[in-house]
Amino acid sequence: MNKIYITILVFLVFASCASRKNIVYLQPSQVELERIQAKYIPRIQQEDLLTITVSAADVKATMPFNQQNVYQAVGGTGADMAFKPTYLVDADGEIDFPVLGKVKVGGLSRLEARDLLRSKLKQYIVDPGVNLTFANFKVTVLGEVAKPGTYTLPQERVTVLEALGLAGDMTIKGVRSNVLLIREKDGEKKMERLNLLSDSILNSPYYYLAQNDVIYVEPNGSQVRNSNLGQNTNVWISVSSIVISILTLVVTNSRR
């Protein structure tokens, strides 16, 4: 019986090591990490919603370029003044901006679009300021995570690990070495597999997410097999475990 206990102990030690390799994020890779020369920057796409406000020392000069809600138009104050105008990027990558008309922003970064608007506004306003942000930057996390769902983010620079954190992290049953990322670019959906067990993910162009990305964490093999087991099967497994335990005790006592 001592040999049996030793065998079980050795098995548990090796099993724990194997499970750790399947769970711990960003384990050191065998190759040296390369430096990221260029930081990933999301580009404006069609159907994006942009919040844009114009400012300047001469407030009256900015009024034609800032949309107003109906309450502001009749002299509303307080919370009504917090209204932030949004602009939809159309299929041609353009927004319809007051006075300026159609402005092509598709394919530009947020900062590039801001600078473009500032240059166009300079012919109307002295030293204009432009605040431009994404109003609908969101990602969806599905599968073996604690809180699957769609998350709207206040900033456009978010990593795959941060998105998983918003979803409460992966469950113990999630496959960390084969996370699926679905990204739409130029109207075409592309799929990429990510290995979050290796620190080489830090160099991946998919480490930083783009708006409307979908992350899917698939279940591991044991979870898939368990989903095929019925209640009767689980009962029989429990009964078998009890029987084996009883037989072990009987054999042990008979040898004493």
N, C-alpha and C positions, 0 to 999 in steps of 0.2 A: 504493500500500500504506500510505503514511503516513496517508491519509485514513481508511483502514479502521481503523488502530490508534487514531486520535483518536476515531472513532465508538464503538469498543468501550470506550475509556476513559470517555467521557461516559456511555455506557449503564451502566457499572459504578458510576459515582458516583451517578447517579440511583437505581439499583437499591438501593444501600446505604442511601440516605436513606429510601427507601420501606420497606425491611425494618425499619429502626430504629423507624419509626412503628408498625409492627405488633408490636413486641416490648417496648419499654420501658414499664414500669408507671407509672401515676399521672402522665401527662403533663398539664401545666397546661391547664385548660379555658378557654373563651372567656368564661365568666361567673364572677363573684366567688363564692367558696365561702360558703355560709351556715354560721353557727355551729350546732353541735348543742346544742340546749337541754336535751334529756333524753337521758341515756345509756341505751343499750339494755340491758335486764336480762332474762335468760331466766326464764321462768315454769315452775313445776312442772307436769308433765303426767302423765296416766295411764301406767302401766308404768314410770315413773321409779323408780330405786332410790336411797333416801336413807340416808346414814350419819348416825346421830344418837346422841350421847352426852350424858349429863347429869352435871354436876359441881356441887359445893358444898363449903363448909367442913366440913360434917358428911357425911363419906363414906357412913356407914351409911344416911343418909336418902335417898341417891341410888340405892342398890342395887335397890329394886323397879322403878326406871325404866330400868335398863340391862340389856339382854339379856346372858345369859352362855352361853358354849359349854360343852360337857360337861366339858372339862378344868378350866375355872374353877369349875364347880359342885362339883368334888371337891377343890378346893384347888390347882389348877395354878398355876404361876408362870412367870416369864421370858417367852418368846415367846408363850405361851398368853394372857398378859394383854394382848397387843396386839390381841386380837379386837375388831372394831368392828361393832356391830350395824347391820343394814340393814333398811329397811322399804320394801315395795313399795306404790306408789300405785295403788289399784284403779281400776276404771272410773268410780267416782263421785268420784274425786279425793281419796280418804281413805286414811289409814294407820291401822293398828291398833296403838296405842301402849300399853305396859304401864300399868295402873291407869287412865289417862285414857280408854282405849277408842278409839272412832273419832274421828279428828281430820281436819277438812277442810283440806287444804293445796293442792289443785289450783288453779291460777291464781295462786298467790302466788309472790313471788320467794323466794329462799333466805333472805334476811334477814327478810322478813315472816313466813315460816313459823317461823323461829327465835324471833322475838318473840312469836308466838302461843303456842308451846309454853311459853315462859318464863312468860307470864301465867297459863297454866293450872296450871303446876307450883308457883306461889307459894302456893297453898293447902295444899301438902304440904311444901314445902322453903323454908327461909329463904334468900333471895338466890340462886336457882338459876342455873347457867350452862348454856347449850345450844350444842353444836357440831353444826352441820348442814351437810353437803356432799352434792353429787351423787356417787353411786358409779358411775354408768354414763353419764357425759357423753361421748358419742362422736360423731365425724363420719366420713363416708366420702368419699374422694377417688378419682375414677375418670378414665379417659381418658388424654390425652397428658400424663402426669406421670411423673417418674422412678420413684416407688415407690407405685403405686396400692394402696389398702387401706383398712381401717377403723382409726381411731385413737381410743383411749380417753384422755381428757384429765384432768389433775388439777384443773383449774379450769373454771368455766362461762363465763368471759369470754374468748372467742377470736375472732379475726378471720378473714376468708376468706384473707387473705394469710398468716397464721400457719399455717392448715390446709394451704395449698399448700406452705409451707416444710417442714412435717412430711413431706409426700409427695415431698420432694426438688425442688420447683418444677416448673413446666411444662417440657416439652421445647420445642425450637425449633419444633416442628411444631404446637404447640397454639395455638388461636385465643384470644387474650387479650381480644378485644373482645366476645365472646359466650359467656361462661362460664355454664353452666346450674346453678342452685341449686334443689334439690327440698326442700321443707319440709312436714312434716306438722303440721297444727294442727286441733284439735278433730276428729280422725279423717279429715280431708280433706287430700290432698296438693296442694300448690300449687307452681308452677314460676315461677322468676324468672330473667331474663337479666341478667348483670352485665358491664359494660364496665370491665375493669381497666386500660385504657389511659388513662382519664380520672381526674383526681383528684376528680371529683364523686362517685366511689364512696364516699368518706369520709363523705358525708352520707346514704348509703343506709341504710334500716332493715335491710338484709340484709348490711351490712358485718360486723356481729357475728353469729356463728352461734348457732343454737339446737341443743339436743341432737338427735341423729339426723339432722342435715342431710346431704344428699348433694350433692357438688360434681362436676360432669362437665365435663371440658375436651375439646371436640371437636377433631378433626384439621383442619388447613388443607386448602385445595383441592389443593395439590400432593401432599400425603400420601395423599389419597383417590384421586387419579389413579394414583399410584405403586402403590397396593395392587391396581390392576387390571392392572398390567403383569406379564407372565410372564418367566421367565428368558430365553426366546428373544428377547423384545423388548429386554431389557436388553443382550443380546449384540449385536443388530443396531445398537443405539444406539452401543455402544462401537466397533464396526467402522466405522460411518459417521463417527465422530469422527476415527478414525485416518486414514481415506481423505481426509477434508477437510484434515487437517493435512498429509498427503503432497502433495496437489494444491497447497496454498498454497506449500509449499517449492519445488515444481517451477516454478510460475508465477513466483515470486520470482527463482529462479536463471536462468530463461530471459530475464528482462528485464535482467539485469546484463550 
